[in-house]
Amino acid sequence: MNKPFYVTTSIPYASGTPHIGNAIDWLYADTVARYQKQQGDEVLYSAGADEHGSKIYEKAQEAGLKPEDFIEQIIPVIQEGHKLINSEYTHFARTNSKQHVITAQKLWKQMGDDIYKSAYEGWYCVGCEEFKTDTEVKANKGICPDHDKDYEKVKEENYFFKLSAYSDQLIKLIETDEFEIVPANRKTEILNVIKGGLQDISFSRPKKKLPWGIPVPGDKDQVMYVWPDALMNYITLLDYPNGEDFKKFWPTNLQIVGKDNLRFHAAIYPAMLLSAKLPLLKRLFVHGHVTSNGKKMSKTIGNVVTTEEIVTKYGTDAFRYYFLRHIPSHDDGDFTWERFDAVYHGELAAQLGNAVQRVASMINRYQQGVIGEYPNPGHDTAPYHAAIANQQFDRALEWVWELVKGLNVYLEQQKPWQLAKELDETHLREVLAACVGDIMQIAELLQPFLPSTAETIEKIFHDGYVHNYSGVLFPRIEE
């Protein structure tokens, strides 16, 4: 019987072109979705766009457009970003949709007395869409390091959420793994934050300062702060509370976010769910950041690398392979063009591509394309499945690559070309059939990671024959 499985990613602002960090979110989620489908589960993979807030309002003004018209230009750009890396989401949440607005207001009311009105004064960053502490502002000398803009001193009356009331409950849930957070260092990090004391947080902005947002129920002068609005998308896209998707897929099995979103998804969001008396998500996977040549990607430094640049030059599956295997799933990782090129030619082309090419060519040459019956290799795949279950995608791929390298070693040991010269047809047939068995298992294990490559391999070796073999899986890329 198919089990429902719900995987979600944080949604990017509909303010510009998605960056590599967004692509990493989608890449992990798509890999999980494909893997769970392969296991027979019914999968809902949600992506989307965060369409409200100061940042989008300012961008729309700069473009001379209404915010609702501006976002319509950005949504296709975000969706194209998914297509670029072969990310096949099943649902795409839009926070300016009628369904989201109505349901977000319903959830706001559901949080009841946990939301209250109060005056507030603090430092605000439009780029981050959040208030900053005096300590942060002082440490950064009054300028946001991520957006190179001065913090704004803001004094206003807002609605607040009683985040502080949920500290003890959150600590217990996280420590007992009733709400799982991986990797362990992120679990420790958020527990330290919560034990240090959670403060009540602003949940709205005055409409006169920010006209672009969801109206607060019962107060025409306030709009929802962009963070609670965006965090509700995981529920609203399921057509809460009576939709069939909500009944089938809630709670979320796996939420995927970058480490800069840890506080929002590991403290604020679960507290909101507790307040609304909803079951918590089951597991939160928090991945690291990707640097470029050892430095944070920055337009000022000039080291920004785009997904499109990489995919255009090397192809989608090469992008997926590098970022799934050579960027640590549980830590930060680095990208350089030199490293990427070495991985493409040294691993994808020289190891996997070469093995497939040699085996297919020899079957065509020595056996007129007839494979014959090939054996099940019988490799114990438990480490592979365990790695995926723990969101260690790099380790899962590393394990598959041991099979790839083992296949190449086997070819060199058995020397089927020599067996052909010696006219040892029985042994030759057995060796090549064994190679095909290994290749087909490798293709099956690669399907969640490199879907196009896996599909191509399976098309080459099926029904006992070599079919439509073009010769090269990963062609050489010239500089």
ZAMAR-541178 format. One record per residue (C-alpha): residue number from 1; residue in three letters; x, y, z. Coordinates in nm, 3 decimals. Layout:
residues N
     i    aa        c1        c2        c3
   NUM   ALA         X         Y         Z
...
END
This chain:
residues 479
     i    aa        c1        c2        c3
     1   MET     0.000     0.000     0.000
     2   ASN     0.133     0.343    -0.096
     3   LYS     0.220     0.567     0.197
     4   PRO     0.181     0.947     0.167
     5   PHE     0.507     1.140     0.191
     6   TYR     0.522     1.522     0.209
     7   VAL     0.851     1.702     0.138
     8   THR     0.876     2.080     0.139
     9   THR     1.135     2.349     0.068
    10   SER     1.160     2.706     0.190
    11   ILE     1.015     2.942    -0.070
    12   PRO     1.230     3.219    -0.224
    13   TYR     1.122     3.582    -0.249
    14   ALA     0.959     3.666    -0.580
    15   SER     1.196     3.962    -0.611
    16   GLY     1.455     3.837    -0.861
    17   THR     1.642     3.543    -1.008
    18   PRO     1.682     3.245    -0.771
    19   HIS     2.038     3.179    -0.650
    20   ILE     2.237     2.859    -0.602
    21   GLY     2.117     2.830    -0.242
    22   ASN     1.758     2.802    -0.369
    23   ALA     1.867     2.541    -0.623
    24   ILE     2.028     2.333    -0.346
    25   ASP     1.697     2.331    -0.154
    26   TRP     1.513     2.212    -0.464
    27   LEU     1.781     1.959    -0.555
    28   TYR     1.762     1.787    -0.216
    29   ALA     1.381     1.791    -0.218
    30   ASP     1.359     1.656    -0.573
    31   THR     1.605     1.376    -0.490
    32   VAL     1.399     1.280    -0.185
    33   ALA     1.075     1.296    -0.384
    34   ARG     1.214     1.072    -0.660
    35   TYR     1.356     0.827    -0.405
    36   GLN     1.028     0.799    -0.211
    37   LYS     0.833     0.745    -0.534
    38   GLN     1.081     0.473    -0.624
    39   GLN     1.000     0.309    -0.288
    40   GLY     0.631     0.312    -0.380
    41   ASP     0.518     0.612    -0.175
    42   GLU     0.266     0.871    -0.293
    43   VAL     0.470     1.192    -0.283
    44   LEU     0.373     1.555    -0.255
    45   TYR     0.672     1.784    -0.318
    46   SER     0.591     2.150    -0.260
    47   ALA     0.786     2.446    -0.391
    48   GLY     0.663     2.802    -0.434
    49   ALA     0.725     3.173    -0.406
    50   ASP     0.711     3.424    -0.122
    51   GLU     0.521     3.713    -0.282
    52   HIS     0.476     3.972    -0.006
    53   GLY     0.692     4.202     0.205
    54   SER     0.902     4.519     0.192
    55   LYS     1.163     4.380    -0.045
    56   ILE     0.911     4.300    -0.320
    57   TYR     0.723     4.626    -0.265
    58   GLU     1.045     4.825    -0.312
    59   LYS     1.152     4.623    -0.618
    60   ALA     0.810     4.680    -0.776
    61   GLN     0.835     5.054    -0.713
    62   GLU     1.182     5.060    -0.871
    63   ALA     1.039     4.885    -1.177
    64   GLY     0.744     5.125    -1.194
    65   LEU     0.497     4.840    -1.146
    66   LYS     0.226     4.742    -0.903
    67   PRO     0.349     4.460    -0.675
    68   GLU     0.087     4.220    -0.815
    69   ASP     0.212     4.289    -1.169
    70   PHE     0.579     4.272    -1.067
    71   ILE     0.550     3.924    -0.915
    72   GLU     0.389     3.790    -1.232
    73   GLN     0.718     3.864    -1.409
    74   ILE     0.922     3.680    -1.144
    75   ILE     0.716     3.363    -1.093
    76   PRO     0.808     3.219    -1.437
    77   VAL     1.176     3.289    -1.358
    78   ILE     1.152     3.083    -1.036
    79   GLN     0.967     2.803    -1.214
    80   GLU     1.227     2.802    -1.491
    81   GLY     1.493     2.764    -1.219
    82   HIS     1.328     2.437    -1.119
    83   LYS     1.317     2.313    -1.478
    84   LEU     1.684     2.397    -1.522
    85   ILE     1.787     2.136    -1.262
    86   ASN     1.504     1.891    -1.339
    87   SER     1.323     1.963    -1.013
    88   GLU     0.975     1.816    -1.055
    89   TYR     0.761     1.964    -0.776
    90   THR     0.399     1.848    -0.757
    91   HIS     0.261     2.168    -0.598
    92   PHE     0.369     2.532    -0.632
    93   ALA     0.257     2.760    -0.349
    94   ARG     0.187     3.128    -0.416
    95   THR     0.140     3.345    -0.109
    96   ASN    -0.067     3.603    -0.300
    97   SER    -0.319     3.341    -0.411
    98   LYS    -0.676     3.366    -0.284
    99   GLN    -0.648     3.025    -0.117
   100   HIS    -0.332     3.125     0.073
   101   VAL    -0.470     3.463     0.186
   102   ILE    -0.797     3.318     0.317
   103   THR    -0.627     3.025     0.492
   104   ALA    -0.349     3.242     0.641
   105   GLN    -0.612     3.467     0.797
   106   LYS    -0.790     3.157     0.932
   107   LEU    -0.465     3.033     1.090
   108   TRP    -0.399     3.380     1.236
   109   LYS    -0.735     3.366     1.415
   110   GLN    -0.662     3.009     1.525
   111   MET    -0.356     3.132     1.717
   112   GLY    -0.597     3.339     1.926
   113   ASP    -0.457     3.506     2.239
   114   ASP    -0.100     3.418     2.141
   115   ILE    -0.117     3.723     1.911
   116   TYR    -0.141     4.063     2.078
   117   LYS    -0.083     4.428     1.987
   118   SER     0.205     4.632     2.127
   119   ALA     0.437     4.924     2.047
   120   TYR     0.785     4.839     1.923
   121   GLU     1.109     5.016     1.843
   122   GLY     1.405     4.848     1.678
   123   TRP     1.647     4.814     1.388
   124   TYR     1.503     4.677     1.065
   125   CYS     1.667     4.540     0.747
   126   VAL     1.447     4.544     0.438
   127   GLY     1.672     4.293     0.257
   128   CYS     1.650     4.040     0.542
   129   GLU     1.285     4.128     0.610
   130   GLU     1.351     4.114     0.984
   131   PHE     1.433     4.320     1.291
   132   LYS     1.788     4.301     1.426
   133   THR     1.915     4.317     1.784
   134   ASP     2.124     4.608     1.909
   135   THR     2.415     4.362     1.945
   136   GLU     2.394     4.261     1.576
   137   VAL     2.367     4.621     1.461
   138   LYS     2.667     4.727     1.668
   139   ALA     2.876     4.430     1.553
   140   ASN     2.801     4.514     1.187
   141   LYS     2.859     4.888     1.240
   142   GLY     2.503     4.973     1.140
   143   ILE     2.522     4.811     0.796
   144   CYS     2.373     4.476     0.693
   145   PRO     2.666     4.263     0.565
   146   ASP     2.437     4.061     0.337
   147   HIS     2.274     4.356     0.162
   148   ASP     2.524     4.642     0.213
   149   LYS     2.246     4.874     0.339
   150   ASP     2.207     5.074     0.658
   151   TYR     1.971     4.931     0.916
   152   GLU     1.660     5.147     0.961
   153   LYS     1.545     5.264     1.304
   154   VAL     1.176     5.174     1.316
   155   LYS     0.919     5.271     1.575
   156   GLU     0.569     5.136     1.523
   157   GLU     0.273     4.954     1.673
   158   ASN     0.253     4.592     1.561
   159   TYR     0.094     4.264     1.650
   160   PHE     0.325     4.026     1.836
   161   PHE     0.335     3.650     1.872
   162   LYS     0.400     3.493     2.216
   163   LEU     0.700     3.293     2.102
   164   SER     0.842     3.308     2.456
   165   ALA     0.549     3.098     2.583
   166   TYR     0.665     2.795     2.383
   167   SER     1.030     2.768     2.490
   168   ASP     0.991     2.477     2.733
   169   GLN     0.762     2.282     2.501
   170   LEU     0.998     2.324     2.205
   171   ILE     1.301     2.216     2.408
   172   LYS     1.125     1.897     2.517
   173   LEU     1.005     1.815     2.163
   174   ILE     1.348     1.871     2.010
   175   GLU     1.548     1.694     2.281
   176   THR     1.325     1.385     2.261
   177   ASP     1.335     1.391     1.878
   178   GLU     0.958     1.409     1.862
   179   PHE     1.050     1.699     1.635
   180   GLU     1.369     1.581     1.463
   181   ILE     1.635     1.825     1.346
   182   VAL     1.934     1.707     1.142
   183   PRO     2.228     1.733     1.141
   184   ALA     2.304     1.713     1.513
   185   ASN     2.502     2.040     1.523
   186   ARG     2.194     2.232     1.401
   187   LYS     1.984     2.063     1.669
   188   THR     2.237     2.174     1.931
   189   GLU     2.250     2.524     1.783
   190   ILE     1.874     2.586     1.798
   191   LEU     1.847     2.430     2.146
   192   ASN     2.109     2.680     2.267
   193   VAL     1.910     2.964     2.110
   194   ILE     1.586     2.852     2.273
   195   LYS     1.748     2.789     2.613
   196   GLY     1.902     3.136     2.590
   197   GLY     1.549     3.275     2.593
   198   LEU     1.303     3.331     2.309
   199   GLN     1.153     3.677     2.279
   200   ASP     0.805     3.753     2.148
   201   ILE     0.830     3.854     1.783
   202   SER     0.666     4.109     1.559
   203   PHE     0.393     3.949     1.348
   204   SER     0.265     4.249     1.150
   205   ARG     0.358     4.584     0.993
   206   PRO     0.150     4.904     0.967
   207   LYS    -0.025     4.921     0.630
   208   LYS     0.075     5.287     0.586
   209   LYS     0.440     5.174     0.585
   210   LEU     0.388     4.852     0.392
   211   PRO     0.074     4.839     0.176
   212   TRP     0.175     4.504     0.021
   213   GLY     0.075     4.212     0.241
   214   ILE    -0.213     4.004     0.376
   215   PRO    -0.455     4.214     0.583
   216   VAL    -0.463     4.124     0.952
   217   PRO    -0.810     3.989     1.035
   218   GLY    -1.016     4.259     1.205
   219   ASP    -0.757     4.538     1.162
   220   LYS    -0.753     4.720     0.827
   221   ASP    -0.447     4.923     0.934
   222   GLN    -0.210     4.624     0.966
   223   VAL    -0.071     4.361     0.728
   224   MET     0.088     4.030     0.824
   225   TYR     0.465     4.035     0.858
   226   VAL     0.618     3.845     0.567
   227   TRP     0.765     3.564     0.782
   228   PRO     0.446     3.424     0.940
   229   ASP     0.276     3.474     0.604
   230   ALA     0.542     3.271     0.421
   231   LEU     0.568     2.999     0.687
   232   MET     0.197     2.926     0.651
   233   ASN     0.239     2.822     0.286
   234   TYR     0.321     2.463     0.382
   235   ILE    -0.029     2.431     0.527
   236   THR    -0.229     2.661     0.301
   237   LEU    -0.128     2.487    -0.022
   238   LEU    -0.285     2.167     0.116
   239   ASP    -0.622     2.349     0.130
   240   TYR    -0.641     2.342     0.510
   241   PRO    -0.852     2.240     0.697
   242   ASN    -1.087     2.035     0.479
   243   GLY    -0.884     1.965     0.164
   244   GLU    -0.806     1.605     0.069
   245   ASP    -0.434     1.690     0.042
   246   PHE    -0.430     1.816     0.400
   247   LYS    -0.608     1.508     0.529
   248   LYS    -0.371     1.278     0.341
   249   PHE    -0.029     1.448     0.364
   250   TRP    -0.016     1.649     0.688
   251   PRO     0.208     1.657     0.885
   252   THR     0.516     1.723     0.673
   253   ASN     0.756     1.427     0.661
   254   LEU     1.061     1.632     0.568
   255   GLN     1.118     2.007     0.554
   256   ILE     1.439     2.124     0.380
   257   VAL     1.596     2.464     0.455
   258   GLY     1.933     2.638     0.452
   259   LYS     2.106     2.713     0.781
   260   ASP     2.013     3.085     0.762
   261   ASN     1.650     2.974     0.800
   262   LEU     1.713     2.762     1.110
   263   ARG     1.554     2.995     1.368
   264   PHE     1.242     3.051     1.161
   265   HIS     1.178     2.684     1.083
   266   ALA     1.302     2.525     1.405
   267   ALA     1.158     2.771     1.660
   268   ILE     0.905     3.020     1.516
   269   TYR     0.725     2.785     1.276
   270   PRO     0.680     2.492     1.518
   271   ALA     0.562     2.738     1.787
   272   MET     0.302     2.867     1.542
   273   LEU     0.185     2.511     1.477
   274   LEU     0.162     2.442     1.850
   275   SER    -0.035     2.762     1.896
   276   ALA    -0.274     2.665     1.614
   277   LYS    -0.301     2.316     1.769
   278   LEU    -0.165     2.144     1.460
   279   PRO     0.072     1.843     1.450
   280   LEU     0.437     1.942     1.404
   281   LEU     0.641     1.855     1.099
   282   LYS     0.827     1.529     1.157
   283   ARG     1.180     1.620     1.049
   284   LEU     1.374     1.934     0.957
   285   PHE     1.688     1.896     0.745
   286   VAL     1.916     2.201     0.761
   287   HIS     2.189     2.218     0.498
   288   GLY     2.491     2.446     0.474
   289   HIS     2.594     2.717     0.230
   290   VAL     2.793     2.701    -0.092
   291   THR     3.095     2.929    -0.122
   292   SER     3.283     3.019    -0.439
   293   ASN     3.661     2.982    -0.427
   294   GLY     3.638     2.972    -0.047
   295   LYS     3.444     3.299    -0.015
   296   LYS     3.078     3.383     0.024
   297   MET     2.925     3.456    -0.315
   298   SER     2.900     3.831    -0.360
   299   LYS     2.836     4.062    -0.654
   300   THR     3.084     4.305    -0.498
   301   ILE     3.362     4.044    -0.498
   302   GLY     3.251     3.925    -0.841
   303   ASN     3.250     3.553    -0.753
   304   VAL     2.878     3.483    -0.799
   305   VAL     2.812     3.166    -0.998
   306   THR     2.464     3.097    -1.136
   307   THR     2.288     2.767    -1.186
   308   GLU     2.226     2.859    -1.549
   309   GLU     2.597     2.913    -1.618
   310   ILE     2.686     2.566    -1.489
   311   VAL     2.396     2.381    -1.653
   312   THR     2.448     2.555    -1.988
   313   LYS     2.810     2.443    -1.999
   314   TYR     2.800     2.097    -1.839
   315   GLY     2.437     1.984    -1.835
   316   THR     2.174     1.926    -1.568
   317   ASP     2.291     1.590    -1.434
   318   ALA     2.649     1.715    -1.400
   319   PHE     2.513     2.001    -1.186
   320   ARG     2.309     1.758    -0.979
   321   TYR     2.605     1.522    -0.934
   322   TYR     2.852     1.787    -0.817
   323   PHE     2.620     1.952    -0.568
   324   LEU     2.478     1.626    -0.435
   325   ARG     2.811     1.444    -0.399
   326   HIS     3.083     1.705    -0.364
   327   ILE     2.901     1.956    -0.143
   328   PRO     2.871     1.800     0.206
   329   SER     2.503     1.744     0.279
   330   HIS     2.547     1.832     0.648
   331   ASP     2.797     2.115     0.612
   332   ASP     2.918     2.403     0.396
   333   GLY     3.086     2.328     0.064
   334   ASP     3.281     2.508    -0.206
   335   PHE     3.248     2.550    -0.580
   336   THR     3.525     2.629    -0.825
   337   TRP     3.512     2.588    -1.201
   338   GLU     3.839     2.393    -1.187
   339   ARG     3.702     2.145    -0.933
   340   PHE     3.376     2.107    -1.121
   341   ASP     3.559     2.038    -1.448
   342   ALA     3.783     1.781    -1.279
   343   VAL     3.481     1.601    -1.130
   344   TYR     3.292     1.606    -1.460
   345   HIS     3.577     1.461    -1.665
   346   GLY     3.739     1.246    -1.395
   347   GLU     3.426     1.083    -1.249
   348   LEU     3.120     1.123    -1.469
   349   ALA     3.299     1.086    -1.803
   350   ALA     3.604     0.870    -1.721
   351   GLN     3.440     0.634    -1.472
   352   LEU     3.064     0.604    -1.534
   353   GLY     3.049     0.716    -1.896
   354   ASN     3.352     0.514    -1.995
   355   ALA     3.225     0.194    -1.833
   356   VAL     2.887     0.219    -2.007
   357   GLN     3.055     0.296    -2.340
   358   ARG     3.300     0.006    -2.318
   359   VAL     3.040    -0.254    -2.219
   360   ALA     2.784    -0.145    -2.479
   361   SER     3.051    -0.131    -2.752
   362   MET     3.183    -0.479    -2.672
   363   ILE     2.834    -0.630    -2.666
   364   ASN     2.767    -0.475    -3.006
   365   ARG     3.103    -0.585    -3.147
   366   TYR     3.132    -0.935    -3.003
   367   GLN     2.768    -1.041    -2.952
   368   GLN     2.574    -0.849    -3.223
   369   GLY     2.408    -0.641    -2.951
   370   VAL     2.267    -0.943    -2.765
   371   ILE     2.315    -0.920    -2.388
   372   GLY     2.151    -1.238    -2.276
   373   GLU     2.026    -1.293    -1.924
   374   TYR     2.223    -1.093    -1.670
   375   PRO     2.249    -1.173    -1.298
   376   ASN     2.140    -0.966    -1.002
   377   PRO     2.471    -0.833    -0.861
   378   GLY     2.352    -0.895    -0.506
   379   HIS     2.520    -0.589    -0.356
   380   ASP     2.393    -0.499    -0.009
   381   THR     2.236    -0.155    -0.059
   382   ALA     2.154    -0.098     0.309
   383   PRO     2.426     0.173     0.352
   384   TYR     2.285     0.361     0.052
   385   HIS     1.929     0.361     0.191
   386   ALA     2.049     0.453     0.541
   387   ALA     2.242     0.751     0.403
   388   ILE     1.937     0.883     0.217
   389   ALA     1.716     0.832     0.523
   390   ASN     1.959     1.052     0.717
   391   GLN     1.976     1.311     0.436
   392   GLN     2.342     1.229     0.371
   393   PHE     2.310     1.246    -0.006
   394   ASP     2.685     1.284    -0.052
   395   ARG     2.746     0.953     0.128
   396   ALA     2.475     0.774    -0.070
   397   LEU     2.633     0.884    -0.397
   398   GLU     2.980     0.799    -0.269
   399   TRP     2.857     0.447    -0.201
   400   VAL     2.712     0.417    -0.554
   401   TRP     3.043     0.539    -0.693
   402   GLU     3.223     0.254    -0.523
   403   LEU     3.012     0.027    -0.744
   404   VAL     3.109     0.233    -1.050
   405   LYS     3.477     0.205    -0.964
   406   GLY     3.436    -0.165    -0.887
   407   LEU     3.286    -0.220    -1.231
   408   ASN     3.587    -0.060    -1.396
   409   VAL     3.822    -0.275    -1.189
   410   TYR     3.626    -0.586    -1.289
   411   LEU     3.658    -0.496    -1.658
   412   GLU     4.035    -0.457    -1.624
   413   GLN     4.064    -0.787    -1.437
   414   GLN     3.845    -0.994    -1.671
   415   LYS     3.966    -0.831    -1.996
   416   PRO     3.665    -0.923    -2.213
   417   TRP     3.852    -0.796    -2.521
   418   GLN     4.112    -1.066    -2.454
   419   LEU     3.842    -1.331    -2.410
   420   ALA     3.706    -1.233    -2.753
   421   LYS     4.048    -1.282    -2.910
   422   GLU     4.074    -1.623    -2.745
   423   LEU     3.723    -1.712    -2.874
   424   ASP     3.613    -1.795    -2.518
   425   GLU     3.251    -1.707    -2.597
   426   THR     3.089    -1.860    -2.288
   427   HIS     3.313    -1.676    -2.044
   428   LEU     3.288    -1.355    -2.251
   429   ARG     2.908    -1.372    -2.242
   430   GLU     2.912    -1.425    -1.864
   431   VAL     3.151    -1.135    -1.803
   432   LEU     2.959    -0.887    -2.018
   433   ALA     2.627    -1.000    -1.870
   434   ALA     2.768    -0.948    -1.519
   435   CYS     2.879    -0.597    -1.623
   436   VAL     2.529    -0.518    -1.747
   437   GLY     2.382    -0.643    -1.418
   438   ASP     2.607    -0.401    -1.228
   439   ILE     2.530    -0.115    -1.467
   440   MET     2.154    -0.164    -1.436
   441   GLN     2.174    -0.165    -1.056
   442   ILE     2.389     0.149    -1.066
   443   ALA     2.128     0.314    -1.293
   444   GLU     1.849     0.221    -1.050
   445   LEU     2.041     0.365    -0.754
   446   LEU     2.126     0.681    -0.951
   447   GLN     1.765     0.744    -1.056
   448   PRO     1.682     0.983    -0.769
   449   PHE     2.012     1.169    -0.816
   450   LEU     2.078     1.170    -1.192
   451   PRO     1.738     1.089    -1.345
   452   SER     1.824     1.166    -1.708
   453   THR     2.147     0.965    -1.696
   454   ALA     1.973     0.672    -1.528
   455   GLU     1.698     0.675    -1.789
   456   THR     1.950     0.683    -2.075
   457   ILE     2.142     0.387    -1.931
   458   GLU     1.824     0.185    -1.884
   459   LYS     1.722     0.256    -2.242
   460   ILE     2.059     0.134    -2.370
   461   PHE     2.045    -0.201    -2.188
   462   HIS     1.690    -0.336    -2.186
   463   ASP     1.504    -0.640    -2.319
   464   GLY     1.829    -0.831    -2.357
   465   TYR     1.978    -0.605    -2.626
   466   VAL     2.187    -0.290    -2.660
   467   HIS     1.954    -0.022    -2.802
   468   ASN     2.009     0.317    -2.966
   469   TYR     2.357     0.350    -2.834
   470   SER     2.499     0.694    -2.921
   471   GLY     2.844     0.632    -2.779
   472   VAL     2.902     0.902    -2.515
   473   LEU     2.714     0.977    -2.190
   474   PHE     2.929     1.271    -2.085
   475   PRO     3.108     1.431    -2.382
   476   ARG     3.431     1.616    -2.327
   477   ILE     3.383     1.987    -2.253
   478   GLU     3.650     2.205    -2.406
   479   GLU     3.755     2.524    -2.233
END
